[in-house]
């Protein structure tokens, strides 16, 4: 059974204080790993798709990396507007569905 | 990215009534749509997969007679919560893909359902 865990559950940073969020997964044949951002009361907003170990993608202050067992979302010099819940999801080789992790609630204080 | 629109954004209904939530892909045709449920501070739980022109596939534990899904066109899927009860109060989110195999998934803004 595909499983996704995320850590930490919640993270509080000062503005400018860089950090990383972890997503660990178990899936038989990864088709894709996805990072989403979700603001309170809103649907998830797509950030990145990673397909194979060693792959990296960047967008503004965010950088996502992937290994065979986990993915990291690195946040460099975060700003208060980066505060949100960050969700990780995986898709296995046969299923159409995404399996989501529980998310990391990030708070960036000014 | 592609746009998926949900309507309404929030709804309050009385216990025992039914409520319909619409999910539309605005600028692409979606052969597959997914319906999720999310409780406060929890992640998204898949309820069902909806393929255009065929019956929806429900996840284990989801009552198909209570959560009616219709995907009559390539741009519209609807979720009807029948005989709603307070425990059905939740945040419902849909997502859509171009094809069943396509990995990109786009999400609607969600619908907050409150049953009183």
Interface residues (C-beta under 8 A of the other chain):
Chain A: X31 X32 X34 X36 X41 X42 X43 X44 X45 X46 X49 X51 X87 X91 X96 X97 X98 X100 X101 X102 X103 X105
Chain B: X1 X4 X6 X32 X34 X41 X42 X43 X44 X45 X46 X49 X91 X93 X95 X97 X100 X101 X103 X104 X105 X106 X107 X108 X109 X110 X112
